[in-house]
Amino acid sequence: MAPSALADLYPIPARHYSKATTIQASVLHGARDLRLETRTISDPAPHELQIAIKATGVCGSDVSYYNKFRNGDLQAVMPLSLGHESAGVVVAIGEAVTGFQIGERVALEVGVPCDNCRSCQRGRYNLCPGMRFRSSAKSVPHFQGTLQDRINHPAKWCYKLPAHVSLESAALLEPLSVAIHATRRGSIEQGDTAVVFGAGTVGLLVAAMAKMSGATTVVIADIDSGRVNYALSNGFATKGYIVGQRRHLTDTAEKLAIAKEISGDIMQISSLNDPEFEGADITFDCTGKEICMQAGLYATRPGGKLIMVGMGTPIQTLPMSASHLKEVDVIGIFRYANTYPTGIKILSSGVLPSLDNMITHRFKGLGAAKDAFELAGKTIDKDGNLVLKVLVEN
């Protein structure tokens, strides 16, 4: 075996792998009712790998399930293991699988489509109506998440990692995939101006991908000054805007007036004092908040694009005339497709700001998952430190 191949193996000899049939799993039984349980696990099916999960990032959807036992319109109806941003180590291989070895480190793409429907056949498998996605309540029985010691997963959706890419960074390939998909859908051109609403994990990665795709001005906006400052000091964006906290508004006219005010400020920052500036070429809303979508429509130039990345308020009142009169394309995205190989190349090349540094808090062991969920819903910890990505390490 070549030395480079050896370098990609996990430094525990394969003979140490125990074929235990029981595992520990973090299981949500209801809102904030998280339990550590023993489950049984079978040998991997012919086309599966068994993966020892080593790193799992906590996503906003996980926090929503933890707090409410639901995420948007999806209501959990049975116990559910959370977690879908994961990487781990191959510990068993199905008999029909080729190209993998025990000990190799892999990132997991946790959505498993049917491979037969119109969307799958056209390469847009993220839209597959039969998609089973780990830690989501959409399919019943629910497809259990990755906050377990080990899982069996189709080898097709496991991706080997270069030796110099950490398992922690590899876990963030999932939100990076959202950013890759969003910027692909946006068709960014060299020299474009991009505006990103939301400076959480996905917003930061969208901003970084917009820069990498050729946008020369990238403005990131958030209500949290710590996140905006992080984005600027770490090279995710070129300009920042801190959205002032405002009282809760119910009147539509007042909401739109505030949105126009926000968009005016952002356009001023984006213009770089160009008197002929007409607005952002492309705007990404990574919040799902109505006011951000409203401000985004106002801030986008004639002929520009507004990309809906964040899933938040399901029904929104939007100034659609701002889209009609300016021919602004409003584009939805849902998860991602065909992004993991690209994401691994990007991570491997080092062209992005450090993803390891985005992980601000690490929790050791499945028993600490509850503390991880409690913290992941906040922007600062008890000591006043910035919270970005929270990770559970097995």
C-alpha positions as YAML, in Angstrom:
chain: A
units: angstrom
residues:
- id: 1
  name: MET
  ca: [0.00, 0.00, 0.00]
- id: 2
  name: ALA
  ca: [1.32, 3.46, -0.92]
- id: 3
  name: PRO
  ca: [2.32, 5.77, 1.98]
- id: 4
  name: SER
  ca: [-0.26, 8.36, 0.87]
- id: 5
  name: ALA
  ca: [-3.01, 5.77, 1.22]
- id: 6
  name: LEU
  ca: [-1.81, 4.87, 4.70]
- id: 7
  name: ALA
  ca: [-1.99, 8.53, 5.67]
- id: 8
  name: ASP
  ca: [-5.76, 8.53, 5.15]
- id: 9
  name: LEU
  ca: [-6.36, 5.70, 7.59]
- id: 10
  name: TYR
  ca: [-7.55, 6.27, 11.10]
- id: 11
  name: PRO
  ca: [-4.67, 5.49, 13.48]
- id: 12
  name: ILE
  ca: [-6.39, 2.58, 15.23]
- id: 13
  name: PRO
  ca: [-5.57, -0.87, 13.84]
- id: 14
  name: ALA
  ca: [-8.54, -2.64, 12.28]
- id: 15
  name: ARG
  ca: [-8.10, -5.58, 14.66]
- id: 16
  name: HIS
  ca: [-9.28, -3.32, 17.48]
- id: 17
  name: TYR
  ca: [-12.71, -3.00, 15.89]
- id: 18
  name: SER
  ca: [-15.30, -4.70, 18.08]
- id: 19
  name: LYS
  ca: [-18.35, -6.19, 16.40]
- id: 20
  name: ALA
  ca: [-20.58, -5.15, 19.28]
- id: 21
  name: THR
  ca: [-24.26, -5.32, 18.39]
- id: 22
  name: THR
  ca: [-25.27, -2.55, 20.80]
- id: 23
  name: ILE
  ca: [-24.55, 1.17, 20.58]
- id: 24
  name: GLN
  ca: [-25.32, 4.29, 22.53]
- id: 25
  name: ALA
  ca: [-27.62, 6.86, 20.93]
- id: 26
  name: SER
  ca: [-28.87, 10.31, 21.92]
- id: 27
  name: VAL
  ca: [-32.63, 10.14, 21.38]
- id: 28
  name: LEU
  ca: [-35.22, 12.94, 21.50]
- id: 29
  name: HIS
  ca: [-38.62, 11.80, 22.82]
- id: 30
  name: GLY
  ca: [-40.32, 15.19, 22.98]
- id: 31
  name: ALA
  ca: [-39.53, 18.88, 23.40]
- id: 32
  name: ARG
  ca: [-36.29, 19.09, 25.44]
- id: 33
  name: ASP
  ca: [-36.68, 15.43, 26.42]
- id: 34
  name: LEU
  ca: [-33.31, 14.05, 25.34]
- id: 35
  name: ARG
  ca: [-32.24, 10.60, 26.56]
- id: 36
  name: LEU
  ca: [-29.14, 8.46, 26.19]
- id: 37
  name: GLU
  ca: [-30.29, 4.99, 25.13]
- id: 38
  name: THR
  ca: [-28.87, 1.65, 24.11]
- id: 39
  name: ARG
  ca: [-29.83, 0.51, 20.61]
- id: 40
  name: THR
  ca: [-29.00, -2.56, 18.59]
- id: 41
  name: ILE
  ca: [-27.14, -2.33, 15.30]
- id: 42
  name: SER
  ca: [-26.91, -4.97, 12.59]
- id: 43
  name: ASP
  ca: [-23.99, -5.64, 10.27]
- id: 44
  name: PRO
  ca: [-24.00, -3.30, 7.27]
- id: 45
  name: ALA
  ca: [-26.16, -4.37, 4.33]
- id: 46
  name: PRO
  ca: [-24.33, -5.35, 1.10]
- id: 47
  name: HIS
  ca: [-24.10, -1.75, -0.20]
- id: 48
  name: GLU
  ca: [-23.56, -0.07, 3.17]
- id: 49
  name: LEU
  ca: [-20.66, 0.98, 5.34]
- id: 50
  name: GLN
  ca: [-20.72, 1.00, 9.11]
- id: 51
  name: ILE
  ca: [-19.36, 4.31, 10.33]
- id: 52
  name: ALA
  ca: [-18.15, 5.18, 13.81]
- id: 53
  name: ILE
  ca: [-19.35, 8.77, 14.13]
- id: 54
  name: LYS
  ca: [-16.58, 11.04, 15.42]
- id: 55
  name: ALA
  ca: [-17.87, 14.60, 14.89]
- id: 56
  name: THR
  ca: [-21.36, 16.06, 14.53]
- id: 57
  name: GLY
  ca: [-22.19, 19.74, 14.14]
- id: 58
  name: VAL
  ca: [-25.39, 21.03, 15.71]
- id: 59
  name: CYS
  ca: [-27.65, 22.62, 13.09]
- id: 60
  name: GLY
  ca: [-30.44, 25.13, 13.61]
- id: 61
  name: SER
  ca: [-33.00, 22.51, 12.58]
- id: 62
  name: ASP
  ca: [-31.66, 20.20, 15.31]
- id: 63
  name: VAL
  ca: [-32.15, 22.99, 17.85]
- id: 64
  name: SER
  ca: [-35.71, 23.52, 16.60]
- id: 65
  name: TYR
  ca: [-36.54, 19.82, 17.03]
- id: 66
  name: TYR
  ca: [-34.89, 19.86, 20.47]
- id: 67
  name: ASN
  ca: [-36.93, 22.86, 21.64]
- id: 68
  name: LYS
  ca: [-40.28, 22.09, 19.99]
- id: 69
  name: PHE
  ca: [-40.12, 18.48, 18.71]
- id: 70
  name: ARG
  ca: [-40.76, 19.98, 15.32]
- id: 71
  name: ASN
  ca: [-38.98, 21.98, 12.63]
- id: 72
  name: GLY
  ca: [-41.24, 24.34, 10.69]
- id: 73
  name: ASP
  ca: [-44.09, 22.23, 9.30]
- id: 74
  name: LEU
  ca: [-42.39, 18.93, 10.19]
- id: 75
  name: GLN
  ca: [-43.71, 17.42, 13.42]
- id: 76
  name: ALA
  ca: [-41.85, 14.47, 14.93]
- id: 77
  name: VAL
  ca: [-44.19, 11.59, 15.75]
- id: 78
  name: MET
  ca: [-41.74, 9.10, 17.27]
- id: 79
  name: PRO
  ca: [-38.39, 9.13, 19.08]
- id: 80
  name: LEU
  ca: [-35.71, 10.70, 16.91]
- id: 81
  name: SER
  ca: [-31.93, 10.82, 17.03]
- id: 82
  name: LEU
  ca: [-30.77, 14.23, 15.86]
- id: 83
  name: GLY
  ca: [-27.61, 15.20, 13.98]
- id: 84
  name: HIS
  ca: [-26.82, 15.32, 10.27]
- id: 85
  name: GLU
  ca: [-23.56, 17.30, 9.93]
- id: 86
  name: SER
  ca: [-21.18, 14.41, 10.45]
- id: 87
  name: ALA
  ca: [-17.93, 12.66, 9.70]
- id: 88
  name: GLY
  ca: [-16.47, 9.44, 11.04]
- id: 89
  name: VAL
  ca: [-14.41, 6.32, 10.46]
- id: 90
  name: VAL
  ca: [-15.25, 3.16, 8.49]
- id: 91
  name: VAL
  ca: [-15.43, 0.19, 10.89]
- id: 92
  name: ALA
  ca: [-17.26, -2.41, 8.75]
- id: 93
  name: ILE
  ca: [-17.89, -2.86, 5.04]
- id: 94
  name: GLY
  ca: [-20.85, -4.43, 3.25]
- id: 95
  name: GLU
  ca: [-20.02, -7.37, 1.01]
- id: 96
  name: ALA
  ca: [-20.90, -5.56, -2.24]
- id: 97
  name: VAL
  ca: [-18.95, -2.39, -1.43]
- id: 98
  name: THR
  ca: [-15.66, -1.69, -3.19]
- id: 99
  name: GLY
  ca: [-13.18, 1.16, -2.86]
- id: 100
  name: PHE
  ca: [-13.26, 1.53, 0.94]
- id: 101
  name: GLN
  ca: [-11.06, 0.18, 3.71]
- id: 102
  name: ILE
  ca: [-11.63, -0.18, 7.43]
- id: 103
  name: GLY
  ca: [-10.06, 2.79, 9.16]
- id: 104
  name: GLU
  ca: [-10.68, 5.32, 6.39]
- id: 105
  name: ARG
  ca: [-12.15, 8.67, 7.39]
- id: 106
  name: VAL
  ca: [-15.32, 9.74, 5.60]
- id: 107
  name: ALA
  ca: [-17.83, 12.58, 5.46]
- id: 108
  name: LEU
  ca: [-21.49, 11.59, 5.29]
- id: 109
  name: GLU
  ca: [-24.09, 12.98, 2.94]
- id: 110
  name: VAL
  ca: [-27.11, 12.01, 4.99]
- id: 111
  name: GLY
  ca: [-29.92, 12.47, 2.49]
- id: 112
  name: VAL
  ca: [-30.71, 9.22, 0.66]
- id: 113
  name: PRO
  ca: [-32.93, 9.72, -2.44]
- id: 114
  name: CYS
  ca: [-34.84, 7.08, -4.38]
- id: 115
  name: ASP
  ca: [-32.61, 7.36, -7.52]
- id: 116
  name: ASN
  ca: [-35.60, 6.63, -9.77]
- id: 117
  name: CYS
  ca: [-37.90, 9.67, -9.85]
- id: 118
  name: ARG
  ca: [-37.83, 12.57, -12.34]
- id: 119
  name: SER
  ca: [-35.80, 14.79, -9.98]
- id: 120
  name: CYS
  ca: [-33.25, 12.06, -9.30]
- id: 121
  name: GLN
  ca: [-32.91, 11.19, -12.97]
- id: 122
  name: ARG
  ca: [-32.24, 14.85, -13.78]
- id: 123
  name: GLY
  ca: [-29.57, 15.20, -11.09]
- id: 124
  name: ARG
  ca: [-31.72, 17.26, -8.73]
- id: 125
  name: TYR
  ca: [-32.02, 14.54, -6.15]
- id: 126
  name: ASN
  ca: [-32.44, 17.05, -3.32]
- id: 127
  name: LEU
  ca: [-36.00, 17.49, -4.62]
- id: 128
  name: CYS
  ca: [-36.76, 13.74, -4.56]
- id: 129
  name: PRO
  ca: [-40.23, 13.24, -3.01]
- id: 130
  name: GLY
  ca: [-39.00, 9.97, -1.52]
- id: 131
  name: MET
  ca: [-35.88, 11.49, 0.06]
- id: 132
  name: ARG
  ca: [-34.98, 10.11, 3.48]
- id: 133
  name: PHE
  ca: [-32.88, 12.60, 5.41]
- id: 134
  name: ARG
  ca: [-31.31, 11.77, 8.73]
- id: 135
  name: SER
  ca: [-32.68, 13.66, 11.76]
- id: 136
  name: SER
  ca: [-35.72, 14.89, 9.79]
- id: 137
  name: ALA
  ca: [-39.31, 14.04, 10.68]
- id: 138
  name: LYS
  ca: [-40.43, 14.25, 7.04]
- id: 139
  name: SER
  ca: [-40.28, 10.52, 6.36]
- id: 140
  name: VAL
  ca: [-42.06, 8.05, 8.65]
- id: 141
  name: PRO
  ca: [-40.59, 6.04, 10.24]
- id: 142
  name: HIS
  ca: [-38.05, 8.80, 10.79]
- id: 143
  name: PHE
  ca: [-34.55, 8.31, 9.41]
- id: 144
  name: GLN
  ca: [-32.45, 8.40, 12.58]
- id: 145
  name: GLY
  ca: [-29.69, 11.00, 12.87]
- id: 146
  name: THR
  ca: [-25.99, 10.69, 13.48]
- id: 147
  name: LEU
  ca: [-25.81, 11.33, 17.24]
- id: 148
  name: GLN
  ca: [-25.13, 7.63, 17.73]
- id: 149
  name: ASP
  ca: [-21.91, 5.66, 18.29]
- id: 150
  name: ARG
  ca: [-22.20, 3.96, 14.90]
- id: 151
  name: ILE
  ca: [-24.58, 3.93, 11.96]
- id: 152
  name: ASN
  ca: [-24.95, 1.92, 8.76]
- id: 153
  name: HIS
  ca: [-25.08, 4.21, 5.74]
- id: 154
  name: PRO
  ca: [-25.08, 3.64, 1.96]
- id: 155
  name: ALA
  ca: [-21.49, 3.67, 0.68]
- id: 156
  name: LYS
  ca: [-22.65, 5.79, -2.26]
- id: 157
  name: TRP
  ca: [-23.21, 8.69, 0.12]
- id: 158
  name: CYS
  ca: [-19.89, 8.40, 1.98]
- id: 159
  name: TYR
  ca: [-16.90, 10.41, 0.82]
- id: 160
  name: LYS
  ca: [-13.27, 9.73, 1.66]
- id: 161
  name: LEU
  ca: [-11.30, 12.60, 3.17]
- id: 162
  name: PRO
  ca: [-7.76, 13.78, 2.41]
- id: 163
  name: ALA
  ca: [-5.37, 13.26, 5.33]
- id: 164
  name: HIS
  ca: [-5.00, 16.99, 6.07]
- id: 165
  name: VAL
  ca: [-8.77, 17.68, 6.35]
- id: 166
  name: SER
  ca: [-9.91, 17.29, 9.95]
- id: 167
  name: LEU
  ca: [-13.01, 15.31, 10.87]
- id: 168
  name: GLU
  ca: [-14.35, 18.48, 12.49]
- id: 169
  name: SER
  ca: [-14.04, 20.48, 9.25]
- id: 170
  name: ALA
  ca: [-15.48, 17.53, 7.33]
- id: 171
  name: ALA
  ca: [-18.59, 17.64, 9.53]
- id: 172
  name: LEU
  ca: [-19.13, 21.17, 8.22]
- id: 173
  name: LEU
  ca: [-19.24, 19.91, 4.63]
- id: 174
  name: GLU
  ca: [-23.00, 19.74, 5.10]
- id: 175
  name: PRO
  ca: [-23.58, 23.50, 5.66]
- id: 176
  name: LEU
  ca: [-20.80, 24.21, 3.14]
- id: 177
  name: SER
  ca: [-22.84, 22.19, 0.64]
- id: 178
  name: VAL
  ca: [-25.81, 24.51, 1.23]
- id: 179
  name: ALA
  ca: [-23.54, 27.46, 0.45]
- id: 180
  name: ILE
  ca: [-22.16, 25.80, -2.70]
- id: 181
  name: HIS
  ca: [-25.67, 25.03, -3.92]
- id: 182
  name: ALA
  ca: [-26.89, 28.56, -3.16]
- id: 183
  name: THR
  ca: [-24.03, 30.25, -5.01]
- id: 184
  name: ARG
  ca: [-24.40, 27.86, -7.96]
- id: 185
  name: ARG
  ca: [-28.09, 28.75, -8.20]
- id: 186
  name: GLY
  ca: [-27.13, 32.42, -8.02]
- id: 187
  name: SER
  ca: [-24.72, 32.20, -10.98]
- id: 188
  name: ILE
  ca: [-22.32, 34.77, -9.53]
- id: 189
  name: GLU
  ca: [-20.13, 36.59, -12.03]
- id: 190
  name: GLN
  ca: [-16.69, 38.12, -11.51]
- id: 191
  name: GLY
  ca: [-16.93, 41.61, -10.03]
- id: 192
  name: ASP
  ca: [-20.45, 41.13, -8.65]
- id: 193
  name: THR
  ca: [-21.69, 42.73, -5.48]
- id: 194
  name: ALA
  ca: [-23.34, 40.27, -3.08]
- id: 195
  name: VAL
  ca: [-25.35, 40.94, 0.07]
- id: 196
  name: VAL
  ca: [-25.83, 38.20, 2.66]
- id: 197
  name: PHE
  ca: [-28.46, 38.47, 5.40]
- id: 198
  name: GLY
  ca: [-27.49, 36.34, 8.40]
- id: 199
  name: ALA
  ca: [-24.00, 35.68, 9.77]
- id: 200
  name: GLY
  ca: [-24.56, 32.25, 11.29]
- id: 201
  name: THR
  ca: [-22.72, 29.19, 9.96]
- id: 202
  name: VAL
  ca: [-24.58, 29.07, 6.64]
- id: 203
  name: GLY
  ca: [-24.47, 32.84, 6.12]
- id: 204
  name: LEU
  ca: [-20.72, 32.93, 6.74]
- id: 205
  name: LEU
  ca: [-20.14, 30.07, 4.31]
- id: 206
  name: VAL
  ca: [-22.41, 31.63, 1.67]
- id: 207
  name: ALA
  ca: [-20.45, 34.87, 1.97]
- id: 208
  name: ALA
  ca: [-17.13, 33.00, 1.65]
- id: 209
  name: MET
  ca: [-18.38, 31.06, -1.38]
- id: 210
  name: ALA
  ca: [-19.66, 34.27, -2.98]
- id: 211
  name: LYS
  ca: [-16.16, 35.74, -2.63]
- id: 212
  name: MET
  ca: [-14.58, 32.59, -3.99]
- id: 213
  name: SER
  ca: [-17.01, 32.62, -6.94]
- id: 214
  name: GLY
  ca: [-15.91, 36.09, -8.01]
- id: 215
  name: ALA
  ca: [-17.95, 38.63, -6.03]
- id: 216
  name: THR
  ca: [-15.58, 41.48, -5.18]
- id: 217
  name: THR
  ca: [-17.87, 43.19, -2.68]
- id: 218
  name: VAL
  ca: [-19.61, 40.94, -0.16]
- id: 219
  name: VAL
  ca: [-21.69, 42.68, 2.52]
- id: 220
  name: ILE
  ca: [-22.90, 40.57, 5.45]
- id: 221
  name: ALA
  ca: [-25.71, 41.78, 7.73]
- id: 222
  name: ASP
  ca: [-26.82, 40.47, 11.11]
- id: 223
  name: ILE
  ca: [-28.34, 41.75, 14.34]
- id: 224
  name: ASP
  ca: [-25.40, 40.29, 16.28]
- id: 225
  name: SER
  ca: [-22.31, 42.52, 16.17]
- id: 226
  name: GLY
  ca: [-20.03, 39.68, 17.29]
- id: 227
  name: ARG
  ca: [-20.92, 37.58, 14.27]
- id: 228
  name: VAL
  ca: [-20.52, 40.48, 11.84]
- id: 229
  name: ASN
  ca: [-17.13, 41.34, 13.33]
- id: 230
  name: TYR
  ca: [-16.11, 37.68, 13.10]
- id: 231
  name: ALA
  ca: [-17.08, 37.62, 9.42]
- id: 232
  name: LEU
  ca: [-14.95, 40.68, 8.67]
- id: 233
  name: SER
  ca: [-11.92, 39.81, 10.78]
- id: 234
  name: ASN
  ca: [-11.73, 36.29, 9.35]
- id: 235
  name: GLY
  ca: [-12.17, 37.18, 5.70]
- id: 236
  name: PHE
  ca: [-15.66, 35.79, 5.09]
- id: 237
  name: ALA
  ca: [-16.99, 39.16, 3.88]
- id: 238
  name: THR
  ca: [-15.60, 42.53, 2.78]
- id: 239
  name: LYS
  ca: [-18.18, 44.78, 4.47]
- id: 240
  name: GLY
  ca: [-20.55, 44.40, 7.40]
- id: 241
  name: TYR
  ca: [-23.82, 45.89, 8.59]
- id: 242
  name: ILE
  ca: [-25.27, 45.46, 12.07]
- id: 243
  name: VAL
  ca: [-29.06, 45.55, 11.94]
- id: 244
  name: GLY
  ca: [-30.45, 47.50, 14.88]
- id: 245
  name: GLN
  ca: [-32.93, 45.76, 17.16]
- id: 246
  name: ARG
  ca: [-36.43, 47.14, 16.72]
- id: 247
  name: ARG
  ca: [-39.70, 46.73, 18.53]
- id: 248
  name: HIS
  ca: [-42.07, 44.07, 17.26]
- id: 249
  name: LEU
  ca: [-44.13, 45.48, 14.40]
- id: 250
  name: THR
  ca: [-47.50, 44.20, 13.21]
- id: 251
  name: ASP
  ca: [-48.44, 46.85, 10.66]
- id: 252
  name: THR
  ca: [-47.34, 45.91, 7.15]
- id: 253
  name: ALA
  ca: [-46.65, 49.49, 6.08]
- id: 254
  name: GLU
  ca: [-44.37, 50.00, 9.09]
- id: 255
  name: LYS
  ca: [-42.54, 46.74, 8.38]
- id: 256
  name: LEU
  ca: [-41.92, 47.72, 4.77]
- id: 257
  name: ALA
  ca: [-40.72, 51.17, 5.82]
- id: 258
  name: ILE
  ca: [-38.17, 49.59, 8.16]
- id: 259
  name: ALA
  ca: [-37.11, 47.14, 5.43]
- id: 260
  name: LYS
  ca: [-36.57, 50.06, 3.03]
- id: 261
  name: GLU
  ca: [-34.50, 51.83, 5.67]
- id: 262
  name: ILE
  ca: [-32.33, 48.75, 6.19]
- id: 263
  name: SER
  ca: [-31.92, 48.25, 2.45]
- id: 264
  name: GLY
  ca: [-30.93, 51.90, 2.02]
- id: 265
  name: ASP
  ca: [-28.17, 51.54, 4.62]
- id: 266
  name: ILE
  ca: [-26.93, 48.30, 3.05]
- id: 267
  name: MET
  ca: [-26.97, 49.79, -0.46]
- id: 268
  name: GLN
  ca: [-24.92, 52.75, 0.80]
- id: 269
  name: ILE
  ca: [-22.31, 50.36, 2.23]
- id: 270
  name: SER
  ca: [-22.38, 48.19, -0.90]
- id: 271
  name: SER
  ca: [-22.03, 51.06, -3.34]
- id: 272
  name: LEU
  ca: [-18.43, 51.90, -2.42]
- id: 273
  name: ASN
  ca: [-19.45, 55.52, -3.16]
- id: 274
  name: ASP
  ca: [-20.28, 54.70, -6.79]
- id: 275
  name: PRO
  ca: [-22.95, 57.29, -7.76]
- id: 276
  name: GLU
  ca: [-24.36, 54.94, -10.42]
- id: 277
  name: PHE
  ca: [-24.79, 51.98, -8.07]
- id: 278
  name: GLU
  ca: [-28.25, 50.42, -8.46]
- id: 279
  name: GLY
  ca: [-28.14, 47.65, -5.87]
- id: 280
  name: ALA
  ca: [-26.66, 44.24, -5.21]
- id: 281
  name: ASP
  ca: [-26.23, 41.91, -8.17]
- id: 282
  name: ILE
  ca: [-27.21, 39.04, -5.93]
- id: 283
  name: THR
  ca: [-28.72, 38.91, -2.44]
- id: 284
  name: PHE
  ca: [-28.83, 35.85, -0.20]
- id: 285
  name: ASP
  ca: [-31.29, 35.60, 2.68]
- id: 286
  name: CYS
  ca: [-29.87, 33.07, 5.13]
- id: 287
  name: THR
  ca: [-32.28, 33.96, 7.95]
- id: 288
  name: GLY
  ca: [-35.74, 33.04, 6.70]
- id: 289
  name: LYS
  ca: [-36.99, 36.25, 8.32]
- id: 290
  name: GLU
  ca: [-39.67, 38.27, 6.57]
- id: 291
  name: ILE
  ca: [-37.95, 41.63, 7.06]
- id: 292
  name: CYS
  ca: [-34.75, 40.29, 5.47]
- id: 293
  name: MET
  ca: [-36.62, 39.09, 2.41]
- id: 294
  name: GLN
  ca: [-38.33, 42.48, 2.17]
- id: 295
  name: ALA
  ca: [-35.07, 44.38, 2.54]
- id: 296
  name: GLY
  ca: [-33.43, 41.98, 0.12]
- id: 297
  name: LEU
  ca: [-35.94, 42.75, -2.62]
- id: 298
  name: TYR
  ca: [-35.37, 46.47, -2.15]
- id: 299
  name: ALA
  ca: [-31.56, 46.12, -2.05]
- id: 300
  name: THR
  ca: [-31.23, 44.04, -5.24]
- id: 301
  name: ARG
  ca: [-30.50, 45.85, -8.52]
- id: 302
  name: PRO
  ca: [-32.76, 45.67, -11.59]
- id: 303
  name: GLY
  ca: [-32.14, 42.30, -13.24]
- id: 304
  name: GLY
  ca: [-30.52, 40.90, -10.10]
- id: 305
  name: LYS
  ca: [-31.29, 37.81, -8.05]
- id: 306
  name: LEU
  ca: [-32.60, 37.14, -4.54]
- id: 307
  name: ILE
  ca: [-31.76, 33.67, -3.24]
- id: 308
  name: MET
  ca: [-33.89, 32.19, -0.45]
- id: 309
  name: VAL
  ca: [-31.46, 30.11, 1.63]
- id: 310
  name: GLY
  ca: [-32.84, 30.22, 5.18]
- id: 311
  name: MET
  ca: [-36.04, 28.39, 6.01]
- id: 312
  name: GLY
  ca: [-37.96, 30.47, 8.52]
- id: 313
  name: THR
  ca: [-41.27, 32.31, 8.33]
- id: 314
  name: PRO
  ca: [-43.43, 30.08, 6.08]
- id: 315
  name: ILE
  ca: [-45.90, 32.81, 5.03]
- id: 316
  name: GLN
  ca: [-44.50, 36.25, 4.27]
- id: 317
  name: THR
  ca: [-45.81, 39.58, 3.03]
- id: 318
  name: LEU
  ca: [-43.37, 40.74, 0.37]
- id: 319
  name: PRO
  ca: [-43.27, 43.87, -1.83]
- id: 320
  name: MET
  ca: [-43.53, 41.84, -5.02]
- id: 321
  name: SER
  ca: [-43.73, 44.97, -7.17]
- id: 322
  name: ALA
  ca: [-40.05, 45.44, -6.30]
- id: 323
  name: SER
  ca: [-39.47, 42.13, -8.07]
- id: 324
  name: HIS
  ca: [-41.86, 42.79, -10.97]
- id: 325
  name: LEU
  ca: [-40.70, 46.29, -11.82]
- id: 326
  name: LYS
  ca: [-37.00, 45.45, -11.49]
- id: 327
  name: GLU
  ca: [-37.20, 41.90, -12.90]
- id: 328
  name: VAL
  ca: [-35.54, 40.53, -9.79]
- id: 329
  name: ASP
  ca: [-35.45, 36.74, -9.90]
- id: 330
  name: VAL
  ca: [-36.52, 35.18, -6.59]
- id: 331
  name: ILE
  ca: [-34.87, 31.76, -6.38]
- id: 332
  name: GLY
  ca: [-35.50, 29.10, -3.75]
- id: 333
  name: ILE
  ca: [-32.96, 26.53, -2.67]
- id: 334
  name: PHE
  ca: [-33.53, 23.33, -0.71]
- id: 335
  name: ARG
  ca: [-30.50, 21.62, 0.78]
- id: 336
  name: TYR
  ca: [-28.05, 20.70, -2.02]
- id: 337
  name: ALA
  ca: [-27.17, 18.18, -4.71]
- id: 338
  name: ASN
  ca: [-23.86, 17.07, -6.23]
- id: 339
  name: THR
  ca: [-21.86, 19.26, -3.84]
- id: 340
  name: TYR
  ca: [-19.80, 16.99, -1.57]
- id: 341
  name: PRO
  ca: [-16.94, 16.22, -4.01]
- id: 342
  name: THR
  ca: [-16.66, 19.95, -4.75]
- id: 343
  name: GLY
  ca: [-16.79, 20.78, -1.05]
- id: 344
  name: ILE
  ca: [-13.98, 18.35, -0.27]
- id: 345
  name: LYS
  ca: [-11.81, 19.90, -3.00]
- id: 346
  name: ILE
  ca: [-12.49, 23.36, -1.59]
- id: 347
  name: LEU
  ca: [-11.70, 22.26, 1.96]
- id: 348
  name: SER
  ca: [-8.59, 20.44, 0.81]
- id: 349
  name: SER
  ca: [-7.26, 23.46, -1.11]
- id: 350
  name: GLY
  ca: [-7.39, 25.82, 1.86]
- id: 351
  name: VAL
  ca: [-8.99, 28.65, -0.13]
- id: 352
  name: LEU
  ca: [-11.70, 29.24, 2.48]
- id: 353
  name: PRO
  ca: [-11.23, 30.80, 5.92]
- id: 354
  name: SER
  ca: [-10.60, 28.09, 8.53]
- id: 355
  name: LEU
  ca: [-13.69, 25.98, 9.22]
- id: 356
  name: ASP
  ca: [-12.02, 24.55, 12.30]
- id: 357
  name: ASN
  ca: [-11.98, 28.07, 13.76]
- id: 358
  name: MET
  ca: [-15.73, 28.36, 13.16]
- id: 359
  name: ILE
  ca: [-16.22, 25.62, 15.74]
- id: 360
  name: THR
  ca: [-16.34, 27.75, 18.87]
- id: 361
  name: HIS
  ca: [-17.57, 25.09, 21.31]
- id: 362
  name: ARG
  ca: [-16.93, 21.34, 21.52]
- id: 363
  name: PHE
  ca: [-18.77, 18.84, 23.72]
- id: 364
  name: LYS
  ca: [-17.31, 15.42, 24.40]
- id: 365
  name: GLY
  ca: [-19.56, 12.37, 24.20]
- id: 366
  name: LEU
  ca: [-23.23, 11.75, 23.44]
- id: 367
  name: GLY
  ca: [-24.10, 12.38, 27.08]
- id: 368
  name: ALA
  ca: [-23.19, 16.04, 26.57]
- id: 369
  name: ALA
  ca: [-25.59, 16.48, 23.62]
- id: 370
  name: LYS
  ca: [-28.22, 18.21, 25.76]
- id: 371
  name: ASP
  ca: [-25.72, 20.88, 26.81]
- id: 372
  name: ALA
  ca: [-24.70, 21.27, 23.17]
- id: 373
  name: PHE
  ca: [-28.31, 21.89, 22.09]
- id: 374
  name: GLU
  ca: [-28.86, 24.38, 24.91]
- id: 375
  name: LEU
  ca: [-25.84, 26.40, 23.81]
- id: 376
  name: ALA
  ca: [-26.37, 26.12, 20.05]
- id: 377
  name: GLY
  ca: [-29.52, 28.25, 20.24]
- id: 378
  name: LYS
  ca: [-27.54, 31.19, 21.66]
- id: 379
  name: THR
  ca: [-25.14, 33.73, 20.14]
- id: 380
  name: ILE
  ca: [-22.94, 34.09, 23.24]
- id: 381
  name: ASP
  ca: [-22.06, 31.67, 26.03]
- id: 382
  name: LYS
  ca: [-22.24, 32.30, 29.79]
- id: 383
  name: ASP
  ca: [-18.79, 33.90, 29.69]
- id: 384
  name: GLY
  ca: [-19.77, 36.30, 26.90]
- id: 385
  name: ASN
  ca: [-17.86, 34.46, 24.18]
- id: 386
  name: LEU
  ca: [-19.20, 34.23, 20.64]
- id: 387
  name: VAL
  ca: [-21.12, 31.05, 19.75]
- id: 388
  name: LEU
  ca: [-20.94, 30.01, 16.10]
- id: 389
  name: LYS
  ca: [-20.77, 26.28, 15.45]
- id: 390
  name: VAL
  ca: [-21.27, 23.83, 18.31]
- id: 391
  name: LEU
  ca: [-19.83, 20.33, 17.81]
- id: 392
  name: VAL
  ca: [-20.43, 17.00, 19.57]
- id: 393
  name: GLU
  ca: [-17.37, 14.73, 19.50]
- id: 394
  name: ASN
  ca: [-17.66, 10.98, 20.00]
...
